[in-house]
């Protein structure tokens, strides 16, 4: 069947958007509309068509979970620590109750935590990671708040001063935080400095903060320090060999989980 002129125009716009996303990463909806010389509503309608290769999330045009999320999951599968991350995330998800308000951090561990959340229960969740948001957006009873701003491809996160101020005004029951390094004397650290203000604000806003890592992070230091370990009610660690390092973390509640 021959396509209508409207369908052909939509396909052309989607092709142009794909090229823009490939070149620039996530694109603000307003910028996409300006570059294509159409209204933002037209872009939204284009992306609402079943099977569209892109999606609109947090006022940004992004690759949907079937594209970005799939690659992210494959990368995690190739990670030799993926099984330990899943074990830690399953334990952390046991702490979540119906009606909780949560903050969920970024990183390769947190999408696994989002997937491990109890299905069907009502939750309010704040996040700033596109990969985490994609997973949460499929939960029917979850109120999702995605913090916006400039997109950082290295961590698939958004950041802006406005988002930081908004987070500081919020209060959440539990903040689930990830880290690239967990050191007994130097605390929790990560690789990306742009994540630090958000992590700190989330910890300060939460009634309880939980650090979720795999055993490979213990004893490691990353460039960007963001919190002492005593700021966390517990540190959940996936991996049996973490027991050998327990003595280095005196006074810290290590919850060590094996596969």
DAUR-V760592 format. One record per pair of residues at least 4 apart in sequence whose C-alpha atoms are under 6 Angstrom apart, sorted by sequence separation. I is the first residue (numbers start at 1). J is the second residue. D is the distance in whole Angstrom. If there is no record, write none. Layout:
i->I j->J d->D
i->I j->J d->D
This chain:
i->3 j->7 d->6
i->20 j->24 d->6
i->21 j->25 d->5
i->33 j->37 d->6
i->56 j->60 d->6
i->63 j->67 d->6
i->65 j->69 d->4
i->66 j->70 d->5
i->106 j->110 d->6
i->133 j->137 d->6
i->152 j->156 d->6
i->183 j->187 d->5
i->21 j->26 d->6
i->33 j->38 d->5
i->47 j->52 d->6
i->56 j->61 d->5
i->63 j->68 d->6
i->152 j->157 d->5
i->182 j->187 d->6
i->33 j->39 d->5
i->55 j->61 d->6
i->76 j->82 d->6
i->151 j->157 d->6
i->182 j->188 d->5
i->203 j->209 d->6
i->33 j->40 d->5
i->55 j->62 d->5
i->151 j->158 d->4
i->181 j->188 d->6
i->47 j->55 d->6
i->54 j->62 d->6
i->55 j->63 d->6
i->150 j->158 d->5
i->181 j->189 d->5
i->54 j->63 d->5
i->55 j->64 d->5
i->149 j->158 d->5
i->150 j->159 d->5
i->180 j->189 d->6
i->54 j->64 d->6
i->148 j->158 d->5
i->149 j->159 d->5
i->179 j->189 d->6
i->180 j->190 d->5
i->149 j->160 d->5
i->179 j->190 d->5
i->147 j->163 d->5
i->124 j->142 d->6
i->128 j->146 d->5
i->238 j->256 d->6
i->239 j->257 d->6
i->240 j->258 d->5
i->122 j->141 d->5
i->123 j->142 d->5
i->124 j->143 d->5
i->125 j->144 d->5
i->126 j->145 d->5
i->127 j->146 d->5
i->128 j->147 d->5
i->234 j->253 d->5
i->235 j->254 d->5
i->236 j->255 d->5
i->237 j->256 d->5
i->238 j->257 d->5
i->239 j->258 d->5
i->122 j->142 d->6
i->126 j->146 d->6
i->235 j->255 d->6
i->236 j->256 d->6
i->238 j->258 d->6
i->111 j->132 d->5
i->101 j->123 d->6
i->103 j->125 d->6
i->210 j->232 d->5
i->215 j->237 d->6
i->93 j->116 d->6
i->98 j->121 d->5
i->99 j->122 d->5
i->100 j->123 d->5
i->101 j->124 d->5
i->102 j->125 d->5
i->103 j->126 d->5
i->104 j->127 d->5
i->106 j->129 d->5
i->209 j->232 d->5
i->210 j->233 d->6
i->214 j->237 d->5
i->215 j->238 d->6
i->85 j->109 d->6
i->89 j->113 d->5
i->93 j->117 d->5
i->98 j->122 d->5
i->99 j->123 d->5
i->101 j->125 d->6
i->103 j->127 d->6
i->209 j->233 d->6
i->210 j->234 d->5
i->211 j->235 d->5
i->212 j->236 d->5
i->213 j->237 d->5
i->214 j->238 d->4
i->215 j->239 d->5
i->90 j->116 d->6
i->130 j->156 d->6
i->129 j->156 d->6
i->215 j->242 d->5
i->129 j->157 d->4
i->128 j->157 d->5
i->29 j->59 d->5
i->128 j->158 d->6
i->196 j->226 d->5
i->29 j->60 d->5
i->175 j->206 d->6
i->191 j->222 d->5
i->193 j->224 d->5
i->28 j->60 d->4
i->29 j->61 d->6
i->174 j->206 d->5
i->190 j->222 d->5
i->191 j->223 d->6
i->27 j->60 d->5
i->168 j->201 d->6
i->173 j->206 d->6
i->178 j->211 d->6
i->189 j->222 d->5
i->191 j->224 d->6
i->27 j->61 d->5
i->171 j->205 d->5
i->172 j->206 d->5
i->173 j->207 d->5
i->174 j->208 d->5
i->175 j->209 d->5
i->176 j->210 d->5
i->177 j->211 d->5
i->178 j->212 d->5
i->190 j->224 d->5
i->26 j->61 d->6
i->171 j->206 d->6
i->174 j->209 d->6
i->176 j->211 d->6
i->182 j->217 d->6
i->189 j->224 d->5
i->26 j->62 d->5
i->181 j->217 d->5
i->182 j->218 d->5
i->183 j->219 d->5
i->189 j->225 d->4
i->180 j->217 d->6
i->182 j->219 d->6
i->183 j->220 d->6
i->189 j->226 d->6
i->182 j->220 d->6
i->181 j->220 d->5
i->188 j->227 d->5
i->181 j->221 d->5
i->187 j->227 d->6
i->181 j->222 d->6
i->187 j->228 d->4
i->187 j->229 d->5
i->184 j->249 d->5
i->65 j->134 d->6
i->102 j->172 d->6
i->101 j->172 d->5
i->102 j->173 d->6
i->101 j->173 d->5
i->102 j->174 d->5
i->103 j->175 d->5
i->104 j->176 d->5
i->105 j->177 d->5
i->102 j->175 d->6
i->85 j->214 d->5
i->84 j->214 d->6
i->88 j->236 d->6
i->88 j->237 d->6
i->88 j->238 d->5
i->87 j->238 d->6
i->85 j->238 d->6
i->84 j->238 d->4
i->84 j->239 d->5
i->87 j->259 d->6
